[in-house]
Amino acid sequence: MRLADLRLFSAALDLDPATFRDEIVERGYHIPLRDVSRKLPVGTAVLCRLLPGWTFLPDAHPYLVQIVILRGDGDFYLDGTLHTYGSGDSFVVRPEMPHAFLFVNSDTFFLKYTPRVGPLG
């Protein structure tokens, strides 16, 4: 899916925290999420929320991921480079590429999309 299409798709998503009924636990944080894959023609997508003050260490996975920041700001590490992220930013994370939300400054909502079928870790 093209990044421009992901941005359009993301803009229509409801960011009300009450709609986040699932969670994944990573590094001790309970990350609220909502699977929005059924609204896409292909691939897997989850809408995630990170809270201010959360920090993560870089990690990698064996599949491609596209991340679109819908709201929030902080620092994002991608393959040796530190980026200050904000609403509207996006990142392409290639397989085995180290990445992390190093520091979350404000309530952050992002879409994590992969063209593969199956759960995102």
N, C-alpha and C positions, 0 to 999 in steps of 0.2 A: 504494500500500500504506500502510495506517495505521501511524503511528509505534509504537503499542502492538504491532502484529503484527511489526514489524521488531525490536522489543526481545525478543519471545519467540523469534523466529527466531535472533537474535544470541546469545542465552543458550545455545543448544545447539551452537554452533560450537566446534570443536577449535582451541585457540590454540597448539598445539605448533609451535614454529618450524620443526621438520623437515618440516612439511606445506606450507610456503611454498616452492613450486618455481619460481615465476615472479618477475619483478621489473620495475619501471619505474624509469628513471633520471630524477630531477628535481633540478635545481640541484646536480648532482654527487653526490647521494646515490643509492645503489642500494636502492630501497624494496622489501622482500620483500612479495609479495602472493599471494593465492589466489582464483581465480574461484569463487564459490559460487552463481552465477546458476541453475545447473541445479536447485537445491533450491527455487527460487521459482516461483510461478505466472506472474509477469510481471516484466519489468524486468531490469536488470543490477546485479549486486552483487559487490564485491570486498572481501576481508578484507585489511587492510594492517597492517604493523608499522613503527613509527618508533622509532629508538633515542635514548637520552638524549643531550642536547646538540645535536641537530639543530635547525636553524632554517630557516624558509622565508619568502619574501616574499609579500605578498598578490597574488593573481591572480584571474581570473574566467573563466568558460566559459559557453557559450550554452544550458545545460540545467540543469534542477532536480536537486539532489542532496540526499539526506538522509544525515547522518553520525551514527552511534551509537558512542560511546566504550565499548569493552568492558573495557579495563584501561589504567591509566596516568594521568598528570597532566601538566599544562603550561599554556601560554597559547595561546588560539585567537582569531584576529582575524576578525570578521565584520561587514562593512559599516560600518566606522568605530568599532566597539566591541570592546574587548579583554575576553575571557572567560577565567577560570581554569577549565580543564576537569578532569574526573575520571571515574572509572568510572561508567557509567550516564547520563552526560550525552549530549545529542543536539543537533544543529544542522540547521536547514533552510537550504540555500544556494539562493537563487533565481537564475534565469539572469542573468548579467552582474554578480552580486554579488561584490565583492572579499572574499576569505577566505584564511586560511592558518593552519597550525600555526606560530605565531611562535617558540615555544620548547617543546621536549620535555624535561620534567624527568625522566621515568622511562619505561622500556620501555612503549610505547603500542601497543595493538591497537585498530583501529576498522573498522567496516563502512561502506563507501561505496556507497550505493544510488541508482540513478536509475530512474524508471519507463520511460525510453526503452530501446529495444533497440539494442545495439551496444556497442563498447568504451568504457570510461571513460578519459578522459585525465587 
